[in-house]
Amino acid sequence: VTSTTQRPVARSSRGPGDDLGRAFGDDLARLGVDFPAAPAPAAPGPLDDLATGRCVVLVTPGGERTMSTFLGRASTLSPADAASIPDDAGWLIVEGYVFDAPRGPEAIAAAVERAREIGAKIVLTPSDAGCVDRHLAAMQAFVTRPCDVLIGNEEEMRAQSSASAGVAAPERARISSSPRCRPSSPAPATC
């Protein structure tokens, strides 16, 4: 991302607490991505038993995909985490799976408030059609209010637009992303 945008990139999420998380953080650092993560605690804490989240994606030769997602430490995101969004963030990318976390909707609301304070654009990626089905009302409200850009595949767009009578999924996606999105804005932060 940094090599194509030539702009600073930051990721805000739960920090690395296991080997996979540390490897992920190290890889991001090598790419020049600012990954503000809390240092490892000196004493055991509530996150110690949670592994780094991951997603296994299986793709058929015909291009169909299925995903198995485990939120891990990301399931503990809370409104307080919005403070880690950098002041110069131009974009906030909200991952739909965060709606699945116990305090996910609250964390998203706080991140959106923070993004608006600093003038950042807000993007939603619905994650998968099942996630949209689980949180349809919340995601549709998100798209009609704070969301500047909606990014997803056709299946996710169809699920997202199911209650939008008379608006086809591709049209709904086009409406959701225009005209507020400006490609010249600074690089994204991620929720």
N, C-alpha and C positions, 0 to 999 in steps of 0.2 A: 504494500500500500504506500509506504513512504517513498519508494522509488518512482512510482507512477504519479503521485500528487505533488511531490517535492514540498509537502507541508507536514508539520508535526502531527503525529498520530498518538492518541492515548487510549488505553483501555481501562475501564473502571469495573471491577468485579471483585469477587472474593479471591484473596491472594493464595499463592501456592503453599500447601501444607504437607504435601507428599512428594514423592519422586516425580510423578507425572506433572504435578503443578509447578514444581521447580524447573523441570525441563521446558515446560510451556513458557514460563516467565523468562528463562534464559534465551529461548528462541526469539521471543518478542524483543528482548533487549538487543540481541544481535541485529535485528531488523531496524533498530532505532525507534521502536515503539515504547513510549513512556507507559509503564505498567505499575501504577502506584499500588503497592500491596503492603499490608501491615507486616512488619517483621515477625518471625516466629516467636511465639510467647515463651517466656522463661519457664513458666509452669504450665502443666496441662490445662486445657480449657475446653469449652463446649464444642469447638470445631474440630478437635483432634480426631474424633472418630469418623469424621466425614471426609471422604476421598474427593479428589478433584472431579468435577463434572466431566462427562464425556458423551459423545454421540457416535454410535456405530451406524454407518450408512451402507446399505447393500443396494447395488445397482445391477439390474439385469442387462444382458447384451442389447436388449431393445430400448434401454434407457429408463425403464421404470425403476423407482427407488422406494425403499422403505427405510425408516430410521428408528433406532432404539436410543432414547435419550435418558440420561441419568443426570439430574441437576447437581448432585453432590453438595459441595460447599455453597454453591450459588443458591441453594434452597434457603439459605439463611440471610439473603439480602434483606435490608430494611431501609426505611426512610433515611436513616443517618448516613447511609452510603452515598447519597446524592452529593454530599460535601466533597467527595473525591473527584467530581467532574471538574476539569480544569477551567479556569476563568476564560481562557481563550478558545474553548471548544466551539466549533462552528456547527457541529452536528451531534445529535444524541441518537444513537441507534438502539431501539428497544427491541429486544429479542422476545418473541411471543411466549416462549417457555417460561419466562419470568412470571407470567400470570399464574403459573402452576405452583409457585412457591407460596408457603404459608402467608408471608407478608408481601408477596410480590406486587399485588395491585397498589399497596401503600408505597412500596419502594419506587414503583413506576411513577406514581403521582408526584412524589418528592423530586425524582429526577427530572420530570417534565417541568415542574416549578422552577428548579434550578436552571434548566436549559433556557427557559423563557427569560429569567433574570439576566442571563448573559447574552441573550439574543441568538441562541443556537436554533437551527432547524431541527425538527423532530421526525424521525423515521421509525416506522414499525415494520418488522419482518414477522409475519404470523407464525413461523416455525413449521407448522404442518396443519393440514385440514382438521385433524383430530383436536389439536390445540385450539383452533378457531371454534370448533363445535363446543368444546368445554367452556369457552369464555366468549361466546358469540356476542352477547349484549355489551360486554365491556370493550371488546375489540371494535365493534361497530361504533360505539360512543367515542372511542379513542380516535378512530379514523375521521369522524365528523367534527371533532373539536381540536385537540392539540396536534394531530398528525399532519405533517407537511408532505411526507412521501410514504407510500405503501409499497413494499417490495415483496414479491412472492411469486410462486409458480401458479399455473392455471388452476390447479386443484384448490390451492389456498385462496385464490381470488374468488372462485365460485363459492366456497364455503363462507368467505367474508361477506359476499354480496347476497347471500341467500334471502335475507329479509328485506333487501332493497328492491322492492317491486319495480319491474320494468327497466332495470339497469343491468345490462350484461356485465359479467365479471371483468373483461378487459376494459370496458368503458368506465366501470367503477374505479379500477386501478388508475386509469388515465386522469379521471376527475380528482382522485386523491392526491396525485402528484403535481398538479399544476394549479396556478402558475407560481406558487410560493417558493419552489425549489430553485436555488441558484447554484450552478456548478462551481462558481468562483468562490464559494464560501470555504472557510477553513475546514480541515479534515475532521472526521467523526470522533466522538467519544462513544462508548458502547455501554449499554446497560444490560 
